[in-house]
Structure formats: C-alpha cells, structure tokens
Amino acid sequence: MSSDSANNDLYVNPDAGDQELKWNQGISSYQWLVLVVASLGWVFDIFEGQVFVASMRDAMPQLLGVASADDPLVATWNNYALASFLLGGAFGGILFGMLSDKIGRSKTMVYTILFYSVFTCITAFADAPWQMVLLRFLVAMGVGGEWAVASAMVAEVMPKRSRPVMSSIFHASSVFGTLMAVAVGYFIISQKPWGDDTWRLGFLIGIVPALLVVVIRWKMKEPEQWRQAKEREKQDASQVTGSIPDLFNSQNIRNTFVGVALATIGLVTFWGSHIYGKNALLRSAQNDALAVEGIAADADKAAKKIAFDAHSSKIKQAEMISMCLNTVGGGLGLVLFGWISNMLGRKGAFVFYHAGGFVMALLMFLVLIPQGAPAAVLWVALPVFGFLTLGMHAGYAVYFPELFPTRLRGTGTGFCFNSGRFGTAAAIMLAATMGWKSEQTALYFAPLYALGIVVTLLAKETRGEELPE
C-alpha cells in the first residue's frame, strides 16, 4: 500500500465517498506515483517505436546498401519493419495483458519494460534489414504489453471522478516519447556525428528505461481490485482470471468486438496515415532545395538526389519539425479526451475525433502536401491534423478498462488494443506489396476514420459508471 498512511483509504477504495471533489483533489501520493511510473513506462515505450520512424530514412538505406532514402526498396523494407512491429505488439500485448491478470500488474510491467529496453539497445548493432525487422518484432512485444498493464493499473487505482482524466494524461504522456525521438532525429541524426552510423545512437539510448524497473520493484503494489479478483478466483472456478475465451461469452463479446474494431481503425490510421504528417514540411524543404539548385520538380531521380544531398541537414530538420508539430497537436488531443468524453460521453468523443480525423487527413494528403502549400500554412495545419487524427487513442486507455471486469481487465484491454495490430500489420503489408508511397498510403487509409464513426454507434456508453467487478 501507499507509504502515505493518511491516504491508505484512497488506495483501498479509490472513491471513498468523495464524489464532490474535483478530479485532481484527494489523490494520494501513491496514486500520483502510479500515474508517473505508468506514464514513464509509456513514454519510453513510445520512444522505442518512434525512434525507428525518426531514423528509418537513414537506417534502412544503409542496411540495404542503396544510395537514396526514396528508393522504392527502402519504403518496402520500412513497411516490413512497421508490420513486424505491429505483429510483435499484438502478440506481446495479448500475452502480457493476460499475464497481468494472472500474476499481477506490477510484476508484469517489469517484464515488459525489460523486454523493450534490451531489444531496442540490441537494434543498434543490426547490420541487415531482416535483423531490423526481427528486432522490431521483439521490441514491440514489450511495447504492446506495457500499455495493456499500465492502462489497467491506472484505471484500477484512480477514483471514478478522476479516472477519465488520469487515463487521458497517462496516454497523452506518449507525446514525450515521440518528442524524444524527434530530438534524436533533429539534434543527432541530422548532424551525423557518427557518419552513416549515427542512427544507431538513438537505439542505444533504448536501454535507459530499464532503470525504471528498480522503482517499480521498490514502490509499486498490486491494486486492491486485482487482489480481490484473485480471492474470488480461489472461491469460484467460474471467476478465473486472464481467460481469453471469456472475452467471447455473451456478457463480453459485444465489448470485445467494439474494442478490437476501434483499436484496429486507430492503429491502421496511426501507422498508415498520422505518422506521415511528418512528410509535410519535408516535402516543402525538398521543393525549396530543388529551387535553390535550379533543378526542375519533374527532373530525374539522380538530379534530385544532388539537390537533396546538398541540403540533407535542412530537409531532415524540416521532417523533424513536422513530426514535432504533429506530435504536439496530437498530445493536446490525447490529454483532452478525458474532458471531452466527460462532456460528450465516451461515444460522443470518439465520433468527434473520427469525424475530424477524416476531414483533416483528406485535407492534408489530398490538398496541402500534393499542391505544395506554403510552409506557414503547414505550421498551422499540422497541430490540428495531429489533434484530430491521434486524440482518439487516449480513448482506448479511458474506455477499454471500463468494458471488462477486473479478472479480465488486463486481458481484455490488451486483447482489444493489440489485436488491432494484426489488422494494421496486414494493412501495412498491403501497402508494401502494392508499392504505395507514404502519402499515397495515408490517403488510401483515410476513409477508415469515417468507419470509426459507424463502429462507435455500436458501442455501449460507460460515462459515469463504476469499473465492473
């Protein structure tokens, strides 16, 4: 329990008859600790994934031995790596989510963080594209598992009045992981202190989150709701914890279907559309480079490469600025999901974000980028694009734990979120097989945001309800 004995009642019974308090009032030191540790795990979790996005135009060309990051072979192998990451996240998320229901949240969180930290560090020593693809799978196993465990733990420890906002803050902390990856790309990779091997530095940093394990083992306790679920399991065989088949019984199948569908749509559009917001200022910088060098936009690849190589540092920095603006807007969208869902309901919030994401994706990839919008316009559009195309992801941390009883919370949350990675991997593999370019992929996947509205209409509303026991 919390070392703050005055707040022990808030740890055992998070609501403790204080429903008149604001979301941030009456929160014990231990509850804040849970939020901080879970968020730090998620920050590094995202960094491990996004450092590849920040460096994939540098790492893969070197591993393939090709001269240009725009070589079609680079895009194909990067898509293979993204698909591998998604598959690894799916397997790891389901495995570790189920394990967290069986052996506990804090113990499982230790395993997930060690998993993604060690394998990210090992990635720095990859010397072939297939090794990058394999290591992306292993890193993602820990990444997928950590989110499932941490989101369940935050939901169980926080009082009902605070849960939506706290869960949104937890998920929104992911932007710091992306910003860390952006910083690596902007300040390190673009400057190439190690020459063509500089991208490896970002992956070496990946061992740092392993230090978080010390804090988890020292301070973190199992939530009281989980302890009670384990007691019920001992007394009643039908209350078994961590059972995947139980996600498909009559009580849970609707919630499972909705959760998997929402996560699939969100993850496909994230990896297939949202992340390519980073191309907005990159393409603008490339066009500027061509103009400075007096090379026509329809010149051959060799001529363009001369201009791009001459301005490679500025182009890389423009890409990272795009990624930063996209991420900042996305972070605001994530952190506000809790407040919006309290006003509009969980379903209303999902509809708001999906509708806005559809409009902004069409605007970005059908109009702004292909028509060469001025950089000033892109600086304004990118945060709005990020806000609306990413914000619904906080809903998975808010909504999924509310759909399942304690004995299945880690399993259900992990299964829904990470099963979405299977569909996403298939979508990315399709893009790789078809040879779609990045903005082309983003445009083709944009209608999925509209499909998210339809799925949301099939969902149940959980605003204001207690977590199911």
N, C-alpha and C positions, 0 to 999 in steps of 0.2 A: 504494500500500500504506500501511499504518499508519505514522505517523511514529515509533511506538514500535518501534524495530528489534528489541528483545529479544522482542517478541511477533509478529514477522513470520511465524513458522511457524504461529501460530494463525490468521493471516489467510489464508494459502495453503491450509493444511489444518486446518480448524477443530477436528477431533478430536485430532489429533497425539498419539495413544496415551495420552490422559489420562482414560480412562473411569472411573477410580476417584474422580475429583474430583466435588464437588457441582456443581449446575447453575450456581452463581454464582462458582465458583473457576476461575482460569486464564483469565479473559476479558480480552482485550487492551483497551487504551484505544480502539483503533479500533472494535472490536466494540461497546463501550458507546456510542461516538459514533453508530454506525449505528442502534442502538436508540433513542437520544434523538432523532435527526433524523427517523427514520421516525415515531416516536410524536408528535413535534410537528406534523409534516405531517398526521397522522391527527387530532390534537386540533383543529386549525383546520379540517380537513376536516369534522368533525362539527359544529363551531360554525356553519359556513356553512349546514349543513342545519337545525340545531336552532334557530337564531335566528329562522327563519320560524315554527317550531312555537311558540316563545315569544311571538311577536308577531302571529300570524295572526288572533287575535280583535280586534286593534287595527288592523292594516294593511288587511285586506280590507274591513271596513265602510267605512273612509274612501275607499278606491279605488272602491267600489261606490256610495257616497253614500247608504248606509242607516243608520238610527239605532241598530240593535241588533246586537250580535255573534251573537245567537241567531236572527237572521233566516235562514230556510232558504236564501236566495240566498248568504249568506256561507259556509255549510257546503258548498254545491255548488261554489263557486269555489275554496275552500280544497282540496277534494278534487281539482279540476282541477290546481291548483298542485302538490299532492303527487304526482299521477300524472305530471305533466310532469317533476318532479324525478327520479322513478324511471326514466322513459324516458331522460332525459339521462344518468343514471348508467349505465344499461345500454349505451348507445352509446359513451359515453366510456370505461367500464371495459374493454369489449372492444377498442376502438381502441387505447387507451394500453397495455393489457396486451400486446397483440400487438406494439406498437411497442417496448416494453421488451425483448422477446426479440430484436428486430432491431437496435436501436441502443444498447441498454444501459439499466440500471436508473436510474442517477443522472441521466442526461440527460433521460429521460422524466419523472422525478419533478419536475424543474424546470418542464417544460411544464404538468404537471397542477396544480401549486401556483399558478402564474401564472394559469392558466385560472380556477380557482375564486375566487381573490382578487379579480381585476379585476372579474369579473361580479357578485360579491356586492356590491362597492362601488357599482357602477352601479345595483344594485337600489334603492338609497336614493333614486334620482331617478325611480322609477316613478310614473306618475300615472294608470294604468288597470289594471284587473285582468288584461287579456290580456298586458300588459307584464310583470307579476309572473309569470305562467305561463311566458312565453317565457324570462325571465331565470333562473327556477328550472331550466329545462332546461339552459341553458348552464353555470350553476354546477355542476350535477350531473355534467356531462361530466368536469370536473376532479376532482370528489369521487370518482366511481367509478374513475377512472384511478389516482389516488394510492394508494388502498388496494391495488389489484392489484400495483402496482410495489413498494410498501413491504413488503407481506407476503412477496413473493418474495425480496426483498433480505435481510430479517431471517432468513428460513429458510436462505438460502444462506451467510450469513456466520457463523451461530452453530454451535457443535459440537452433535452429536446429543443429548448428555445435557442440553443447555440449551435446545434448540430449542422444545419444547412450552411451557416456562415463559416464555421470552423472547417467543415469538409471542403468548402469552396476555397478557403485560404490554403488548406493543405494541397489541393490540386493545383492552385494557382502558383504555388511555390516552384512549380516546374519551370516557369519562365527564367528563374535564376540559373537553372541548369543549361538552358538554351543560351542565355547571355554569357555564361562561362565559355560555352563552345564558340560563340561569336567572338569573344575576346581572344581566344586562342587563334581563331582564323584571322582576325584583324591585326593583332599585335605580334603574332609569332609566325604563322604560316605565310602571311603576305610578305614578311621581311626575309624569310628563308635563311635564318642563321645557320642551319644545317644543310643548306642547299636543297636538293630534291628530297632529302630525307626528313625535312623539317616537320612534315605531317605526323611523324612518329612521336614527337614530343607531346602532342595532345593526348595520345593514348597512354603514354607513360604516366601522366597525371592521374589516370584512372585508378591507381592503387590507393589514392588518398582516402576514399570513403571507407576503406577497411578499418580505419581508426574509429569510425562511428560505432563499430561493433563493441568496443570497450565500454562506451557509455550505455549501450542497450543492455549488455550483460550486468552492468553495475546498478542501473537505476530502474529499468523497465519491469513492470509487473504484469501479470495476466489480468485482463478485465474481469470484473466480478460476474458479468453476464456469461462469459465463457466458462468460468468456474462452475456456475450454476448449471449450465448446459451439460457439462461433464458429469455432474452429480445426477442429473436426470437420466443420462445415458446409462449409468450404473443400475438405476432402478427400473428402467423401462427399455426393453430391447428395440422398441419402435422409434426411440429418440436417438438413434445412433448419429454420431457427428461425422461430418465430412463425407456424406454419401452422395455421389453424383446421380445415381438412379432416382433419388428422392427429389431431385430438381425437376423431374418429369412426371411426378404424380399429379393428381388432379388439383391439388392446392397450389402447386408451384409452376406448372407448365406454361401458363399464360405469362407470368412474370419472367420466366426464363427466356421465352421466345422474344418478348419485347426487349429485354436486356441485351440479348445477343444481336438482335437486329439493329438497335440503336448504336451499339458499340461497333458493329461491322461498318455501318454507314459513316460513323465518326472517324474510324481508323482509316478506311479507304480514302476518304476525302482529306484526311490529315496528310498521309504519306503520298497520296496521288495528286493533291491539289494545294492544300495550305502551304506546305513547305516550299512550293515553287513561287511563292510570293517573293522569295529571295532573288529571283531572276529579274525582278522589275528594274531596279537600279543597275544591276549587272548589264542588262541589255542596253540600257541608256548609256552606260560608260563605254561599252563596246562600240556603240554608234559614234560617240564622241571621239574615240580612238581612231576610227576609220576616217572621220572628218579631218582630224589633225594631220593624219598621214596622207591625206588626199587619195584614199582608196574607196572605190565605189561600194555601195552596200551589196550589190549583186556580183562582186568580184569573186574569183575562185578561192578555195579554202587556203591555199598557200599564201596568197596575197593578204588575206585577212589575218592569218597567223602572224605575219610580220608586224602588223599594227597591234594585235593583241599582246604579243610578246613585249613590244616596246612599252606598253602601258599596263603590264600584268599586275603591278602592285596596286595601281588605282582601281583597276577592274575588280580585283579581289576585295579591296576595301569597300567598294560600292556594293558588292554582293553581301558583305557582312553588315553594312548599314541597312540594307533591305531586310536582312534577317532580323536585325535588331528592332527596326520599326514594326515589323510584322509580329515579333515576339512581345514587344511592349503593349501593343494593342490587344494581342491575344491574352496577355496576363490580366489586363483590366477586364476583359470579357469573362475570364475564368473567376476572378475574385468577386465579381458582381453577380455571378449566377445565383448564389445563395439569397441575396436580397431580392433579385428579380423573381426567383421561384417562390419566395415568401409572399410577394405581391400578386403574381400571376398564377401561382400554383406550379408544381413541377411540370405538368403538361404544357401550360402556357409558356413557360420559359423555354422549353425545348422547341416549341413551334416558332417562337420569336427568333431564336438563334438559327434554326434551319432555314427559315424563310430569308433572313438577312444574309446568311452564308451563300445561298443560291444566287441572289442578286449580285453580291459582291464578286463571286467567282466568275460569273458571266462578264461583269464589267471589267475585271482585271485581265482575263485571258482572251476575251473576245474584242475588247476595245483598247484599253490603256497600253498594254505591252505591245500587241501587234501593230498598233498605229503610232508607236513611238511617242507616247505622252511626255510632256516636259517633266524634268526631274522634280520640280516644285509640286506638280500635281501628284506625282507618285509618293512624295513625302507625306502628303495629306491622306491619300487613299490607302496606303499600306497599313497604318494603325487601325483604320476602320475595317479593312479586309481581315486583319488578324483578329480583331474583337469578335466579329460575327462568324468567322469560319472555325474558331477554336473554342469559344466560350462554352459551347455545349458539353465539352469534355469534363468540366467540373461537375456537370450533372451526373456523370457516372459515379463519382465519389459521393455525391449527395444522395442520389436516388437508388442505386443498386443495393446498398446495405439496408435500405428501408423495405426492400421487397422480400427478404428472406429471414427466417427465424435464426436465432443465434447459432444453433447447431449446424446450420448450413450457410452462415453468412460469409465466411471466407471462401467456401466452396462456390457458392452462388455468385458472389461478386467477382471472384477470379474467373469462373467459367464464362460468365456473360462478357466481361471486358476482353478476356483473352481469346475466347472463341471468335470474336470479331477479327482477330489477327489472321485466322485461317482464310476467311473471305478476302481479307486485304492482301494476303500473300498471293492468292490466286489472281486478284486484280492487277497487282504489280507484275506478276509473271506474264499476264496477258499483254501488258504494256511493253514488257521486254521482248516478248515473242513477236509482237506486231511492229516493233521498232519505232514506237511513238517517241517523239521528242518530249521534253519535260512540260512545256506549256501546252502541247497538244494533249498529253495525258491529263493535265489539270482541267482542261476544258471538257474533255470527254467524261470525266468523273463528276463534274459539277451538278448534273441533274440528280445525283444521289442526295443532295441536300433537300431537294423537294420531296424525295421519297421518305426522308426522315419525318416530315410533317405527317404523312399517312400513318407511319408506324406509331407515332406519338398518340394519335387519336385512338389507337387500340390499347393504350396503356392505362393502368389504374392510377388514380391520384392519391398521393400519400402525404400531402402537406398537412402538418399539424398532428400527425399520428405518432404513437409510440412505436419504437422499434419492436417488431414481432418477436415474441419469446419462442 
